[in-house]
Amino acid sequence: MPDVDTTAPQPGTETAPAERAAPIDSRFLFVDVAAQRAKQLRRGVVPRVPREAGVPRKLERLAMDEVRQGYILYTLPPVPGRRREL
């Protein structure tokens, strides 16, 4: 029998973050984050929001629901030309 590490996360399995992300105020940022999440879902990542049985939903809508409910954590890149405060 081959040795398999069952404690390591298996590919395609994902858990929701322990803490939820703050609501996104900018609709442009919301669209960017949701679009990146939809791309991940199209590549086969497991959704963090349960899908309703028998109700077909586009992955884009599912991604928007995940972002709206705070399941998707994101980081913003530093703004060029702006100094960091110490």
GROMACS elastic network, one bead per residue, 0.5 to 0.9 nm:
[ bonds ]
;  ai    aj funct       b0    kb
    1     4     6  0.89764   500
    4     7     6  0.89486   500
    5     8     6  0.59567   500
    5     9     6  0.89611   500
    6     9     6  0.74837   500
    6    10     6  0.79280   500
    7    10     6  0.86309   500
    9    12     6  0.86299   500
    9    13     6  0.68184   500
    9    14     6  0.79208   500
   10    13     6  0.57467   500
   10    14     6  0.84433   500
   11    14     6  0.82349   500
   11    45     6  0.86325   500
   12    44     6  0.68481   500
   12    45     6  0.53875   500
   12    46     6  0.60120   500
   13    45     6  0.72152   500
   13    46     6  0.60024   500
   14    45     6  0.74329   500
   14    46     6  0.61099   500
   14    47     6  0.78536   500
   14    48     6  0.74024   500
   15    18     6  0.87548   500
   15    46     6  0.86547   500
   15    47     6  0.89818   500
   15    48     6  0.68256   500
   16    19     6  0.84538   500
   16    20     6  0.85786   500
   16    48     6  0.59344   500
   16    49     6  0.87399   500
   16    71     6  0.60834   500
   16    72     6  0.80803   500
   17    20     6  0.64907   500
   17    21     6  0.87300   500
   17    71     6  0.64506   500
   17    72     6  0.76945   500
   17    73     6  0.76947   500
   19    70     6  0.85540   500
   19    71     6  0.82593   500
   19    73     6  0.88472   500
   20    23     6  0.89700   500
   20    69     6  0.79585   500
   20    71     6  0.57285   500
   20    72     6  0.75386   500
   20    73     6  0.72847   500
   21    24     6  0.84499   500
   21    67     6  0.83236   500
   21    69     6  0.82980   500
   21    71     6  0.65712   500
   21    72     6  0.65470   500
   21    73     6  0.54262   500
   21    74     6  0.77712   500
   22    70     6  0.65107   500
   22    73     6  0.85744   500
   23    67     6  0.83133   500
   23    68     6  0.69515   500
   23    69     6  0.80237   500
   23    70     6  0.66580   500
   24    27     6  0.73486   500
   24    29     6  0.70918   500
   24    30     6  0.60609   500
   24    67     6  0.83766   500
   24    68     6  0.78028   500
   24    70     6  0.88322   500
   25    28     6  0.88762   500
   25    29     6  0.79629   500
   25    30     6  0.77295   500
   26    29     6  0.53063   500
   26    30     6  0.62480   500
   26    31     6  0.87700   500
   27    31     6  0.61731   500
   27    32     6  0.86362   500
   28    31     6  0.52034   500
   28    32     6  0.62954   500
   28    33     6  0.87298   500
   29    32     6  0.50546   500
   29    33     6  0.61248   500
   29    34     6  0.84663   500
   30    33     6  0.53072   500
   30    34     6  0.60340   500
   30    35     6  0.84602   500
   30    64     6  0.80312   500
   30    67     6  0.74363   500
   30    68     6  0.82848   500
   31    34     6  0.51382   500
   31    35     6  0.59296   500
   31    36     6  0.85731   500
   31    64     6  0.80014   500
   32    35     6  0.51772   500
   32    36     6  0.62859   500
   32    37     6  0.86713   500
   33    36     6  0.52712   500
   33    37     6  0.62477   500
   33    38     6  0.86722   500
   33    63     6  0.86362   500
   33    64     6  0.84951   500
   33    67     6  0.73029   500
   33    72     6  0.81617   500
   33    74     6  0.73473   500
   34    37     6  0.50216   500
   34    38     6  0.60598   500
   34    39     6  0.86087   500
   34    60     6  0.71510   500
   34    61     6  0.86332   500
   34    62     6  0.88679   500
   34    63     6  0.53100   500
   34    64     6  0.52431   500
   34    65     6  0.85919   500
   34    66     6  0.80594   500
   34    67     6  0.62405   500
   34    68     6  0.89221   500
   34    72     6  0.87095   500
   35    38     6  0.50302   500
   35    39     6  0.62703   500
   35    40     6  0.87459   500
   35    60     6  0.69924   500
   35    63     6  0.74008   500
   35    64     6  0.81985   500
   36    39     6  0.51237   500
   36    40     6  0.64660   500
   36    41     6  0.88340   500
   36    63     6  0.85514   500
   37    40     6  0.50024   500
   37    41     6  0.62600   500
   37    42     6  0.86946   500
   37    59     6  0.89160   500
   37    60     6  0.81275   500
   37    63     6  0.56383   500
   37    64     6  0.82850   500
   37    66     6  0.85481   500
   37    67     6  0.83003   500
   37    72     6  0.79482   500
   38    42     6  0.61735   500
   38    43     6  0.86517   500
   38    59     6  0.57497   500
   38    60     6  0.51887   500
   38    61     6  0.83061   500
   38    62     6  0.76665   500
   38    63     6  0.52460   500
   38    64     6  0.81722   500
   39    42     6  0.51269   500
   39    43     6  0.64193   500
   39    59     6  0.85337   500
   39    60     6  0.84498   500
   39    63     6  0.89378   500
   40    43     6  0.51264   500
   40    44     6  0.67173   500
   40    45     6  0.58382   500
   40    46     6  0.89264   500
   41    44     6  0.52185   500
   41    46     6  0.68375   500
   41    47     6  0.68501   500
   41    59     6  0.65896   500
   41    60     6  0.85807   500
   41    62     6  0.87769   500
   41    63     6  0.76826   500
   42    45     6  0.73063   500
   42    59     6  0.70925   500
   44    47     6  0.88489   500
   47    50     6  0.69336   500
   47    51     6  0.79327   500
   47    62     6  0.77454   500
   47    63     6  0.81212   500
   47    66     6  0.81282   500
   48    51     6  0.89864   500
   48    66     6  0.67318   500
   48    71     6  0.69169   500
   48    72     6  0.86580   500
   49    62     6  0.74634   500
   49    63     6  0.87914   500
   49    65     6  0.75514   500
   49    66     6  0.61471   500
   49    69     6  0.88046   500
   49    71     6  0.81193   500
   51    54     6  0.89134   500
   51    55     6  0.78938   500
   51    56     6  0.86762   500
   51    57     6  0.82251   500
   51    62     6  0.82254   500
   52    55     6  0.56920   500
   52    56     6  0.80818   500
   52    57     6  0.87803   500
   53    56     6  0.81207   500
   57    60     6  0.82930   500
   57    61     6  0.67317   500
   57    62     6  0.69343   500
   58    61     6  0.54379   500
   58    62     6  0.65186   500
   58    63     6  0.87792   500
   59    63     6  0.60452   500
   59    64     6  0.85793   500
   60    63     6  0.50548   500
   60    64     6  0.62471   500
   60    65     6  0.87123   500
   61    64     6  0.50485   500
   61    65     6  0.62390   500
   61    66     6  0.86724   500
   62    65     6  0.51286   500
   62    66     6  0.62943   500
   62    67     6  0.87653   500
   63    66     6  0.50879   500
   63    67     6  0.62675   500
   63    68     6  0.85494   500
   63    72     6  0.88468   500
   64    67     6  0.51376   500
   64    68     6  0.59586   500
   64    69     6  0.85247   500
   65    68     6  0.50232   500
   65    69     6  0.60592   500
   65    70     6  0.85682   500
   65    71     6  0.87565   500
   66    69     6  0.53015   500
   66    70     6  0.63094   500
   66    71     6  0.53005   500
   66    72     6  0.62940   500
   67    70     6  0.51439   500
   67    71     6  0.58967   500
   67    72     6  0.52989   500
   67    73     6  0.82005   500
   68    71     6  0.77836   500
   68    72     6  0.85228   500
   69    72     6  0.81692   500
   70    73     6  0.72297   500
   76    79     6  0.86055   500
   77    80     6  0.89182   500
   78    81     6  0.89792   500
   78    82     6  0.79345   500
   78    84     6  0.88105   500
   79    82     6  0.58099   500
   79    83     6  0.86068   500
   80    83     6  0.83541   500
